[in-house]
Every structure is written in C-alpha cells, then in structure tokens.
Amino acid sequence: MTRRSSALANGRTGVVALAAALLLCGEARAQSSGGGPLSFLDRIFTGSAATGSQPAPSAPPGSSAPVPSVPAGSSGPLPWSGEDGASGHPLMSAGAIREAAANFDNCVASMWPDAARRGISQQSFQRFTAGLTPDLRIMDLMDSQPEFTKSIWDYLDILVSDARLAKGREILAQYKPQFDATEQLYGVDRYAIAAIWGIESNYSTQIGDRSVLQSTATLACVGRRQPYFRDEFLSALEILHHGDLRPEQLHGSWAGAFGPTQFMPTAFKRYAVDADGDGRRDVVDDPADLIASTANNLKKDGWQTGQTWGYEVVVPAGFNYMLADRAKTMAIAQWEHLGLKRAGDQPFPHPAEKAYLLAPAGASGPGFLMLQNFRVFMKYNPAEAYALAIGHFADRLRGGPPLVQPWPRQERELSRAERLELQQLLAQRGFYSGTPDGQFGGETRQALRGFQASIGAPADGFASSDVLERLRGR
C-alpha cells in the first residue's frame, strides 16, 4: 500500500515523490498516510530498483573523500552519489548527510527511551538495532527528480497489462475463500483488493528487498524527513517485538513499505488484522491476513459498499473545464445536464450519486466522473494516475472492457527542464505565484488554465508541448 507516507514528504509508496511530476497531481505517496512507496513504481519512474539490504558504500562519515563507484558490470547496490540533494533542503546537502551518517549510532541509541514507552523491551531493541548502518543511497532516491516522466496512458499500459490481468484472475480463484470471507466481513470489493495487490507488487513478485529497519533508521537519522521516519522506524521495531513478522520478512522499498500491498509500519499498526486467528498479523506471507488487512485499510478510509469508483465519460466540445476540479462535486444527473455522457452509450445506474470530473489528459482525452471510492484509492496513494489504474484494473478483473476513448498518444511528456520553463513563463505572465520546481500540482494546473482561458483555448490544465510553445510566444 504504497500509500503510506504522504508523498515522500507527506506520508504511503511506490511511486515515491515522483507521481507529482509524473501525473500532474501533486506529490505521490511514496509516503502517504498509510502504506508506503510502491517498489514497482519506483522502478518504473526513477529507473532504480530495490537493490538489497546491505548498506551502500559511501565516503567515510564526516569525510570529504570521493565516493567510490561500482565497478562496471557489478550487480551490487549502487553507492550514494556524494552530491547535494536536488530538493535544496539544508539537511540534504552532502556535508549534512555525511555529518548525520557519522552520528548514526548515537541517533539510533537515542531512540531507546521512545521505544521503551512503546512497550519494546531492551532486549528486543538491542537485538533488532545491532549492526544497523545507514544506507546513504536512499538520499539520492529520496531527492530523485527524473528528467522525463511517463504519460498517464503509458502508465496504464504498463500496469493494466494482459499478463497482470491473467495473474490477477488466478489469484482471485486461488484465494476465493479468503476473498469471500473478507468481502462479507468488510464489504470491500474483492476486485479492488486484487487490483491493489497486482499494481503494488505484481502479485508478490516485486516487493523490494531493502531492509525496512535499515531504511527507516537511515531516514530517521539522515535527511529532510527525520521526524516522520522516526515514527516509522519505531513502529517497525514494535512489529518485530510483538512477533507479527520476522526480520527476514520485513523487507521492501527504500522508504520502508513492505509486503504485497505495501504497508508502511505505521499503516500496519492501524490496519493489519489477524484474519485466520493464528496470533500473528502476517501481511507478507499469509494470504488471509494480507487480503483482510488491505480491505480493513480501504474500509477505514471510507469505502462505500456496493458503489463503484467512477465512470468513463464523453465530455462535449466547448465544455468549461474549469469545472474539472476535485472540489466541484455534483450529482451525476447535473453532469448529464451539462452534456456529459457515459462512454459506450451506457446509462448511469445511480444519477443521484455525487461525483467530480477528472480530465487527466485534458480536452483531447477521456473524462471520468469520480465517486467516493476513487477518493478512497487516493487516500491509499494520492496520485490520480495510480487511483485510476486501480479502478480500471478492478473493472477489467471483473470482466469489464478496456477504456472506450483514445488517449492523445501523439502528445509527448515535457522534460523536467520544459516543465520548469513552463512554470517560469506562467509566472512571468502573472498566472503562477508559486516557486517553479518542475513539478506540476494543483497550483500549476490552475495557472495553466488561466493562461489557456486568456488565449481562448480549452482551459483543461493539460501541459502539452503546444501550450508551452504558446507561452513562448511562438
């Protein structure tokens, strides 16, 4: 459950704080309120793979010696670059990282009083922290800013593939008794749970193999997110002390998400359940616990039993895209009155349902009316493309068809330099008041809509290369 860390900087995985630039939707939940960064999506969008739990080589703590490189052809973990982090945060400077790494042992030891207050025994604390060393490569991953990102249609092509769907159907059949029991107890759609499992870890085949203890200890003592990860590290110690999981099971993404549906340690504490009554909440190797815990997470986040997540819709020409806003919720009947129709000429089953319009590719792509359960997916991971992938994957597993309308595949994604330039040009024209950073969130999208409206173009907030050219005055 990636979700579980608020966007690397705010809280649950995988797509580490990359979905922001990737999906034009704000920071991903490489850490969100509940789960953790998706290890699979980390690899897709950062080009990095979880490379094991051994500490990455780096310059000796406190020194300014060059960081050794990995020999050509080596399959070992990549070292820390030894460079300042791209965020510019003072705690992400190379000097601050080396200084914090030099104090790592003292930092870990200083957390013993907090651990004791959580009921962790001194024996457990000493056992599980013995030999911990910082994995400084995580500092590069935390501040990674990809030069290019994938489009939402490429993202969906990768995640909602025929092979993944076939495996999902096998999983649904193999664990039918567990899905039956969970659906009856929690009222959460089995296809949504299976979709999360498939997208987060490709059905347990891409969980990540970094030590959660090492990763969270590193982030609790080094870098710009120390208070957040201190809680994650101590929660990981609680999990081990209580015996729910063994140390060898507690491996996952670089930000600490673990298990097939990617729980962050704090999310595990909130949502994990012992579904089969064996005395352990095993969300890694016990399918009953995994399925029920994921359902419990969705239920507590507001899942509406018997409701779908949303509908693909055809948006009429000339539509006012200023209405395509998560804050602008209306009854589906009202959207119909504005000219929206369900794709495939199907009727809406419940016209009184409240929904908001999402147009992730602007006026040139499909629209979607999103219901409460889509908002629940967004709590699991606050990236619109992630939530859309989960919903669409669930529909396909249920036997539904592919999306009806085409994506504007002729469009290319802007490079980071182009995204930065676009924000700067919007600021120069008085539409954008934020700090240009090359990452597109709601403020950038609103500014872009303002510019589009000023030139008589559809104010859909879609950052196309054509819009950039118009801003350049060409």
QUIWOVEN-V139482 format. One record per backbone hydrogen bond with DSSP energy under -1.0 kcal/mol. CO is the residue of the C=O (numbers start at 1). NH is the residue of the N-H. Records with the same first field share a line. If there is no record, write none. Layout:
CO->NH  NH
This chain:
1->36
2->4
3->34
4->12
5->11  32
6->10  11
7->9
11->6  32
13->15
14->16
15->18  19
16->18  19
18->22
19->23
20->24
30->13  37
31->12
38->42
39->43
40->44
41->45
42->46
43->47
57->80
60->63
71->74
85->88
89->92
90->93
92->85
93->97
94->98
95->99
96->100
97->101
98->102
101->104
103->107
104->108
105->109
106->110
108->111
109->112
111->115
112->116
113->117
115->120
116->119
121->125
122->126
123->127
124->128
125->129
126->130
129->132
135->138
136->139
137->141
138->142
139->143
147->416
151->155
152->156
153->157
154->158
155->159
156->160
161->165
162->166
163->167
164->168
165->169
166->170
167->171
168->172
169->173
170->174
171->175
173->176
175->179
176->180
177->181
178->182
179->183
180->184
181->185
182->186
183->187
189->193
190->194
191->195
192->196
193->197
194->198
195->199
196->200
197->201  203
198->202
201->205  206
210->252
211->215
212->216
213->217
214->218
215->219
216->220
218->222
225->229
226->230
227->231
228->232
229->233
230->234
231->235
232->236
233->237
234->238
235->239
236->240
237->241
238->242
239->244
246->249  250
249->251
250->212
252->210
253->256
257->253
258->263
259->262
263->258
264->268
265->269
266->270
267->271
268->272
273->275
286->290
287->291
288->292
289->293
290->294
291->295
292->296
293->297
294->298
295->299
296->300
297->301
298->303
299->302
304->307
309->371
311->369
312->343
313->367
314->341
316->319
319->321
320->323
321->324
323->325
325->328
327->329
330->355
331->335
332->336
333->337
334->338
335->340
336->339
341->314
342->345
350->353
351->333
353->332
355->330
356->370
358->368
359->362
362->365
367->313
368->358
369->311
370->356
371->375
372->376
373->377
374->378
375->379
376->380
377->381
381->383
383->387
384->388
385->389
386->390
387->391
388->392
389->393
390->394
391->395
392->396
393->397
394->398
395->400
396->399
407->409
408->411
415->419
416->420
417->421
418->422
419->423
420->424
421->425
422->426
423->427
424->428
425->429
426->431  432
427->430
440->26
441->445
442->446
443->447
444->448
445->449
446->450
447->451
448->452
449->453
450->454
451->455
452->457
453->456
458->460
462->464
464->468
465->469
466->470
467->471
468->472
469->474
